[in-house]
Amino acid sequence: MATCMVKNCTATAQSAHLSDGLDEHELQLCPEHLGRAQAGEDWTVVADDAPVVLMGQNHPWNLIASSATYRTEPHCGVVLKLTVVRQGQSTDLDVFVSPDEAEVLTKLLNRHHP
């Protein structure tokens, strides 16, 4: 018997086909997690060594709004203002990004979304 692919779930699973809006995924999910996914709860598949499904408190926050302000005092860099949401809860974050980290972030974003 297969085990549910949701992180930290050890329940017996069944094969299910779900779409994340971009791709179709064949996943092994227990009845509870399959029902939650079919009801519209956010889920994400991450693949490090073996694919894992993130749901609930394990699901990453979704970025829904952003802006940036350049700053020179007392340190040079960018302050990112981010609004993120997970499970219907939103929060605002101010994140200082140094010029070196801004360059790394720019390269990452350009590589994944040219």
ChimeraX attribute file (.defattr): number of C-alpha atoms within 10 A of each C-alpha:
attribute: neighborCount
match mode: 1-to-1
recipient: residues
	/A:1	7
	/A:2	13
	/A:3	14
	/A:4	24
	/A:5	22
	/A:6	25
	/A:7	14
	/A:8	11
	/A:9	14
	/A:10	13
	/A:11	17
	/A:12	14
	/A:13	21
	/A:14	15
	/A:15	13
	/A:16	13
	/A:17	11
	/A:18	14
	/A:19	11
	/A:20	12
	/A:21	6
	/A:22	6
	/A:23	8
	/A:24	10
	/A:25	12
	/A:26	11
	/A:27	20
	/A:28	21
	/A:29	25
	/A:30	21
	/A:31	15
	/A:32	11
	/A:33	22
	/A:34	21
	/A:35	12
	/A:36	14
	/A:37	17
	/A:38	11
	/A:39	9
	/A:40	8
	/A:41	15
	/A:42	17
	/A:43	18
	/A:44	15
	/A:45	16
	/A:46	11
	/A:47	9
	/A:48	7
	/A:49	6
	/A:50	7
	/A:51	14
	/A:52	18
	/A:53	21
	/A:54	18
	/A:55	20
	/A:56	15
	/A:57	9
	/A:58	14
	/A:59	17
	/A:60	16
	/A:61	15
	/A:62	13
	/A:63	14
	/A:64	10
	/A:65	11
	/A:66	13
	/A:67	11
	/A:68	14
	/A:69	10
	/A:70	12
	/A:71	14
	/A:72	8
	/A:73	7
	/A:74	6
	/A:75	11
	/A:76	13
	/A:77	18
	/A:78	19
	/A:79	17
	/A:80	16
	/A:81	16
	/A:82	16
	/A:83	17
	/A:84	18
	/A:85	15
	/A:86	18
	/A:87	14
	/A:88	6
	/A:89	8
	/A:90	13
	/A:91	11
	/A:92	13
	/A:93	12
	/A:94	13
	/A:95	12
	/A:96	19
	/A:97	19
	/A:98	15
	/A:99	13
	/A:100	10
	/A:101	13
	/A:102	14
	/A:103	12
	/A:104	12
	/A:105	13
	/A:106	11
	/A:107	13
	/A:108	12
	/A:109	11
	/A:110	10
	/A:111	9
	/A:112	7
	/A:113	7
	/A:114	7
